[in-house]
Every structure is written in structure tokens, then in C-alpha cells.
């Protein structure tokens, strides 16, 4: 018992002489984790009769020293904070460092507007691969080998024969038809496409497209017209005039192209619309019977419409952007102009 009393006395005297956090931690190692711990372990070596009294005292000592240590440590931390504030005053009125806020790329913003409009019309998003085979990119879309229409798409071929980077999202039509046949389909297929072209203000080697495909037992040209006119009005505004022209694509019959009246001159004729008063926004048509059959659908029972558009082109028309190279140039002065 007298050892415990002297241990307490020594420990408290030492504790009072500690003026730094490091010294306090050293004190803890020496006493709480050292001598006090030893004293606790001694209980087991005592004759049973002495254990209760000794045990009680040693536990009280431990509790007391722990409490003293904790309050000394808290007091020291408080003093350290005061010392540091006194040596380098903190000015809480200084303005904070500005937080740089990012924004979505103009293409992503355009894609999302397109998704939202078609989602409201019941179209789901279907993803299909960017690396395609020749057969799906061309053959199954009614362009057999050596078909002159293949010249419409300058192609990046890979070193693997027959493997290429898709030149348009239309091969996705084959993937979705083969997966869902014979169910009805109403999807859009967005994604990146690649073309082996000279990069100019009007053409890039990579760009997005959004393909659309609807297949059912009674899908007609009227459905296609209604869908595309509703889409153009929602994207460009209710006042926009929409024009439908006949066109040619190997995978649709009949094929059409859709124009809106020029956003700059409203039809008067300017340099953006090349004096025509109209801007082309997409190609479309009724899915060719050969393509339906390649997708697994019997053209005698099913019909469908398809369309394809370029979001970069649509963004260019919307914001009067005159150089498509801006999209992938990563120039913040350009990108910061779009969105908040
Ligand atoms: N794939 C065509 C292109 O890249 C766009 C297109 C036109 C897609 C008509 C279609 C369509 O689905 O029906 O130029």
C-alpha cells in the first residue's frame, strides 16, 4: 500500500512538470502503461486475503491518474491552440478560395436534351458497340460489298480484316432488332461514330449520332412525321417551321430528310443556311424490308421507322457555332460559353 501511495505522489508531481504534449504522452507510457499496469498485474501474485483491498486501491489509483492525465492533456491542447492563434492571427473575414465549378460539355448537354424529349415519347436508350464488323455496319443495312452507297461513309478500318469503327449508329438497329425480335421496339441509340475524313470546319473524324428505331405491326410514315415534328418543335421551339424532303438511304424506303427554318435568318437566307433559308437536322425513313428481315422481323407483318441525327450538328445550328473542330479542341474559352 505504501508503494501505491508513493507511486501516486511521484506520478502526480511528474505530471505537473509536463509542459508539452510530447512530455504528457511520455508520462502516459511511463506511468499508466508502465508502473500502474505493473501494479495492476501484481494482484494475481498476492495471497487471496490481500487481493480485494489491494485491488480496490490499485484500480482507484489507475482511475485517478487516467483522469488527471486526460484533463492535463486537454488543458495543454487548449494552451497550444492559444499559442498558435497568438503567433499567427486568423482573419475569419478573409474571402475563401474560389471553388472552380465544372459544367457539362456542350455535346453532353445536347444529348441530354434529345434523350429527355424522346423519353417523354416512350423511347428507351439502347447502347451498341463502337467497334463493328463490316457486315453489321454495311451489309445487313442493305449495302452489300462493293455497293456504291458505301462511298457515303469514309471508313476507319482496323488491322483485323472486316473489323472497323462504326461510321454511323445505324448498325445498332441490327443489334437491337436481333435482341428483341419479335417484340415491338421503341429505342434511341446514342454514341460516338468515326469517319476517315479530312478535318475541316464542317467535318470531324469523330462525332456523336443519335439513332432512333420504332418497330411494330402498324407503324407508318405518319408516325414518323408526327414523332420528328414533335421532336423538332420541342428542341428548337414551337415557332420553328419544319420541312420534310425526300431523300435516299440504302436502309430506308422511302427515305426523307428533315429541315428547320434557319435560326439565324428565319428563312430569309444567310451564310449559315447557305442562302436556302433551311437547315438540315436529320435523315430518316421507313425501315427497308431487307433490314427488317436481317433483324429477324417479317416485313409482311411488321413495319418500322428509323432516323439518325448528329448532336454536334444540332448544337452548331442552335448556337450558331461555325467550326466543328471546337467540340474536341478542349478550349475552355469555347466550352465555358455553354450552360451555367
Ligand atoms: N446513318 C445515316 C448517316 O450516318 C443517318 C440516318 C439516315 C439514319 C436515315 C437512319 C435513317 O436511321 O433512317 O448519315
Boltz pocket constraint, residues with backbone or C-beta under 6 A from the ligand:
constraints:
  - pocket:
      binder: B
      contacts: [[A, 167], [A, 168], [A, 169], [A, 170], [A, 211], [A, 212], [A, 249], [A, 251], [A, 252], [A, 256], [A, 283], [A, 284], [A, 285], [A, 306], [A, 307], [A, 308], [A, 309]]
      max_distance: 6.0
